[in-house]
Amino acid sequence: MLAVHGSPTAAADDDEDTPTPQARLLLVDDHAIVREGLVSLFEEEADIVVVGEADSSQAALAFVGRHAVDVVVLDLRMPGLPAPDAVRALLAAKPDLRIVILTSFFEDNEVYAVLSAGAHGFLLKDASRDEILAAIRHVAAGESWIHRPVQTRLLHLLRRGTREDDTLTQRERQVLELLGQGLSNKRIAIALGITEGTVKSYLRQLFPKIGATDRLQAALHARGLRRGDGAGEAK
């Protein structure tokens, strides 16, 4: 679903001839109530204008290909394309795009994955109005913004060091484990209750994280992980 808002017009006071620069936003979330709340939040801000809404990453890609957008506010967890893949695809389509991730829940590895993919901001949905506005303005100005609770978790992750396997999300680990058991993409999809195309997306996403270039290398990696875990438990 795509929703195109009216063409942005620069706001100006009667006594001012210079228009206020506006950051053009695309809101991407599969929940309409979230998009509606954000639209109402931004509608009175002279320097921020919502130019469109999308309920999927695919719809967002279609939108940025046809419309002028400065900042994409992207939900971390939506059906279809994983968020890191969505970030990479959006930036490939428009390299100067700025992307802010918005979510209610997250795992530490998800933060690492989307920031590594090129996201410029990470924001929780329970952020205050002022925090959300500040995040959008900083990112639109070319800076980065990470919500304070996320900063703490990210610093902890960096301080303890990130092995290759630490960068995998829980779902990526599940896909990798089943691959290591010799299951086909179809069998993995059935086991996890997802589509075969989604399995392929997860594999494309996790291969570079573990240094694999194909299914065989990834499967051998998974088997090595299980042997290591088993050896640890035996001790």
C-alpha positions in Angstrom: 0.0 0.0 0.0 1.2 3.5 -0.9 -0.2 6.8 0.2 1.1 10.0 -1.4 0.6 13.1 0.6 0.2 16.6 -1.0 3.2 18.2 -2.5 5.2 20.0 0.2 5.1 23.7 0.3 7.5 25.7 2.3 5.9 27.5 5.3 6.6 31.2 5.7 5.3 33.9 8.0 3.7 37.0 6.5 6.7 39.0 7.4 9.2 36.6 6.0 10.1 36.0 2.3 12.5 33.2 2.9 10.8 29.8 3.0 11.7 27.3 5.7 13.6 24.3 4.4 11.7 21.1 4.8 12.8 17.5 5.4 10.6 15.3 3.3 9.6 12.1 5.1 8.3 8.7 4.0 6.7 6.7 6.8 7.1 2.9 6.4 5.2 0.8 9.0 2.7 -2.1 8.5 0.4 -0.6 11.2 -1.7 2.2 10.0 -2.3 3.5 13.6 1.5 4.1 13.9 1.7 6.0 10.7 -1.3 8.1 11.6 0.3 9.0 15.0 3.5 10.1 13.3 1.6 12.1 10.7 -0.2 14.0 13.5 3.1 14.5 15.3 4.8 16.1 12.3 1.9 18.1 10.7 2.5 21.3 12.7 6.3 21.3 12.2 7.3 23.9 9.6 10.6 22.1 8.8 9.2 18.6 8.5 6.7 17.3 6.0 5.3 13.8 5.4 5.2 13.2 1.7 4.0 9.6 1.8 3.3 6.4 3.6 4.0 2.8 2.8 3.1 -0.4 4.6 6.0 -2.5 3.3 9.6 -2.2 2.3 8.7 -3.1 -1.3 6.1 -0.2 -1.4 8.8 2.1 0.1 11.2 1.2 -2.7 8.6 1.9 -5.3 7.8 5.3 -3.7 11.4 6.6 -3.5 11.8 5.7 -7.1 9.1 8.1 -8.1 9.1 10.8 -5.5 11.5 13.2 -3.7 12.3 11.9 -0.2 14.9 13.0 2.2 14.3 10.7 5.2 12.7 7.3 5.5 11.3 6.3 8.9 11.4 2.5 8.7 9.8 0.0 11.1 12.4 -2.6 12.2 10.1 -5.6 12.0 7.7 -6.0 9.1 6.6 -9.0 7.0 8.7 -9.5 3.9 12.2 -8.1 3.4 14.3 -8.1 6.5 15.2 -4.6 7.7 18.9 -4.7 6.9 18.1 -5.8 3.4 15.5 -3.0 3.1 18.0 -0.4 4.3 20.6 -1.6 1.7 18.0 -1.7 -1.1 16.7 1.8 -0.3 20.3 3.2 -0.2 21.1 1.4 -3.5 18.1 3.1 -5.1 18.9 6.5 -3.6 22.4 6.8 -2.0 21.7 10.2 -0.4 18.6 8.9 1.4 18.7 9.1 5.2 17.1 6.2 7.2 15.8 6.2 10.7 14.8 2.8 12.2 11.7 2.9 14.5 10.7 -0.1 16.7 9.0 -1.1 19.9 11.3 -4.2 20.5 14.7 -5.2 19.3 17.6 -7.5 19.9 21.1 -6.2 20.3 22.2 -7.9 17.1 19.3 -6.2 15.1 20.7 -2.8 16.0 24.2 -3.8 14.8 22.7 -5.3 11.6 20.7 -2.3 10.5 23.4 0.2 11.4 26.0 -1.9 9.5 23.6 -1.9 6.6 23.7 1.9 6.5 20.8 3.2 8.8 21.5 6.7 10.2 19.3 6.6 13.2 17.6 4.1 15.6 14.6 5.2 17.7 12.2 3.4 20.0 8.5 4.0 19.6 8.1 5.0 23.3 10.4 8.0 22.6 9.0 11.4 23.6 7.7 13.8 21.0 10.8 16.0 21.5 13.1 13.0 21.1 11.4 11.9 17.8 11.5 15.4 16.4 15.2 15.8 17.4 16.1 12.5 15.8 14.5 13.4 12.5 16.1 16.8 12.4 19.6 15.5 13.3 19.4 12.8 10.7 18.0 15.1 8.0 20.9 17.4 8.7 23.4 14.7 7.9 24.1 13.5 11.5 23.3 10.3 13.3 20.9 9.7 16.1 20.6 6.7 18.4 18.1 6.7 21.2 19.8 6.7 24.6 18.5 3.3 25.8 19.8 1.8 22.5 23.2 3.5 22.9 23.7 1.7 26.2 22.9 -1.7 24.7 25.1 -1.0 21.6 28.0 0.1 23.8 27.7 -3.1 25.8 27.7 -5.1 22.6 30.9 -3.3 21.3 32.7 -3.5 24.6 32.3 -7.3 24.9 33.4 -7.7 21.3 31.4 -9.0 18.4 32.4 -12.3 16.9 31.0 -13.1 13.5 28.2 -15.2 15.0 27.3 -12.5 17.5 26.0 -10.4 14.5 23.3 -13.0 13.6 19.8 -12.3 14.7 17.8 -15.1 16.3 16.0 -15.9 13.1 19.2 -16.0 11.1 20.6 -18.5 13.7 17.5 -20.7 13.3 17.8 -20.7 9.5 21.6 -21.4 9.7 21.0 -24.3 12.1 18.4 -25.9 9.9 20.7 -25.4 6.9 23.4 -27.2 8.8 21.0 -30.1 9.3 20.8 -30.5 5.5 17.3 -29.1 5.1 16.3 -27.5 1.7 15.0 -23.9 1.6 11.5 -25.3 1.3 11.9 -27.5 4.3 13.4 -24.6 6.3 10.4 -22.4 5.3 7.9 -25.0 6.5 9.8 -25.6 9.8 9.9 -21.9 10.6 6.5 -20.9 9.2 7.9 -18.5 6.7 8.0 -18.3 2.9 10.8 -19.9 0.8 11.6 -16.4 -0.5 12.1 -15.1 3.0 14.5 -18.0 3.7 16.5 -17.0 0.7 16.6 -13.4 2.0 17.9 -14.6 5.4 20.6 -16.7 3.7 21.8 -13.7 1.5 21.9 -11.6 4.7 23.8 -14.1 6.9 26.4 -15.4 4.3 28.7 -12.3 4.6 28.3 -12.2 8.4 29.9 -15.7 8.7 32.3 -15.4 5.8 30.4 -17.9 3.6 29.9 -17.6 -0.2 27.5 -20.5 -0.7 25.2 -22.9 1.1 27.9 -25.6 1.6 30.2 -23.2 3.4 27.3 -22.0 5.5 26.2 -25.5 6.3 29.8 -26.5 7.4 30.0 -23.4 9.5 26.7 -24.4 11.2 27.9 -27.9 11.9 31.1 -26.5 13.4 29.1 -24.3 15.7 27.1 -27.2 17.0 30.2 -29.3 17.6 31.7 -26.4 19.5 28.6 -26.0 21.6 28.5 -29.7 22.3 32.1 -29.8 23.3 31.5 -26.9 25.6 28.6 -28.7 27.3 30.6 -31.9 27.7 33.2 -30.0 29.7 
